[in-house]
Amino acid sequence: MAKIKVTQVISANGETGRQKANLRCLGIRKMNQSVIIEDTPVAQGQIAKVAHLVKVEPVKK
């Protein structure tokens, strides 16, 4: 399965608890932290909810 790199680029201060929970579920705990996750429909849904806070890049094999 393909992998993607997700990096938080904007602070979650002032965002809803639901958006903060999506960041935590993606594995992001602080600013400028990057995580590499599998590109699944669940992950895409979580990223869509916090798209204004993160940057997404494909990971090359």
Secondary structure, DSSP 8 states (H G I E B T S, - for coil): --EEEEEE-S--TTS-HHHHHHHHHHT--STT-EEEEE--HHHHHHHHHTTTTEEEEE---
